[in-house]
Amino acid sequence: MERQVHAYYLGRVQGVGFRYTTVDLAEDLGVSGWVKNLSDGRVEILAEAQEDTLKIFLDKIRNGFSAYIRDTKIDWKPATGEFSDFTIIN
């Protein structure tokens, strides 16, 4: 089933290649949506794919940036189908 995940990452997650790595992971896994830096230092992700794929996506982010992530907030919702690719929003 297609799902949407809305995630916030807190820690030293800006300036470490987080967004670019997230785009690479999303493209490799066929995940659509976006990632952006927030002014408060967090990184926000809105992503859609099959639920199992999103779980792999989130695991790869967590494992790849475990030294930088201090806290994560994740909300699951039904997919909207509004995204065709995965991009960085500035």
N, C-alpha and C positions, 0 to 999 in steps of 0.2 A: 504494500500500500504506500502511495506517495504521501509524504509528510513534510512539514515545515519545521525547522528548528530555528529559534531565535536565541542567540547566545551572546553573553558579555564576558569578556576576559579581563581580569584585573591583575596588576603586577607590573613588572618591567616588560610590557608587551609592545611598546612602541619603540621604533628604532632598532629592532633586532631581526627584521625581515619577516615578521609575522604575517602581514597582509600578502606579501608576494608568495610566501610558502603556502598560504591558505589557497590562493588562486591556483597554484600548481597542483595541490592535492585535489581541489574541486574539479579541475579539468581532467586529471587522471581518473577520477571516480565517476565522472558524469554528473556532478552536483551543480545546480544552478543557484543564483542568488548574488549576494554581494558581501563585502567586508569593508569596514571603515574605522579609522581612528576617531576617537571622541576627545573633546577638549579636556575632559577630566582625567585623561591618561588611559582609559579603557579602550579595548577593541570590541566592536560590535559586528556580529555576523548574522545574516538572515539567509538561510539555505534551504533548498528543496531537493528531494530525491526519494528513492525508496527508503523506508525506515532503516533497514539493515545497512544500506550504503551510508546513510547519515551517521549511524553509530560508528562505522569504520572511520569516516571522515573526522568525527569528534575525537576518537581515540588517537588518530594520527596527529592531530593538533596537540592534544594533551601530552602525548609521548614526546613529540618533537620539541615542545616548549616548556616541559615540566620545570626546568630551572628558572623560568621567567614568570610562569603563571602562579599567582598567589590565591586567586579565587575565581570561580566560574559560576555564572548563573545561566541556566538553560531552561527554556520553555518550549514545549512541543505543541504544535497545532496542525490542523489539516492543511494540506498543500493548496495553494491558490492557482498554480500553473502560470503565474505572471512572468516568470523569468525564462529567458532562452539561453543564457550563459552565466558565467560567474565573473564579476568585475570588482574593481576597487573603486569605492566612492570617496571623493575628496571633500 
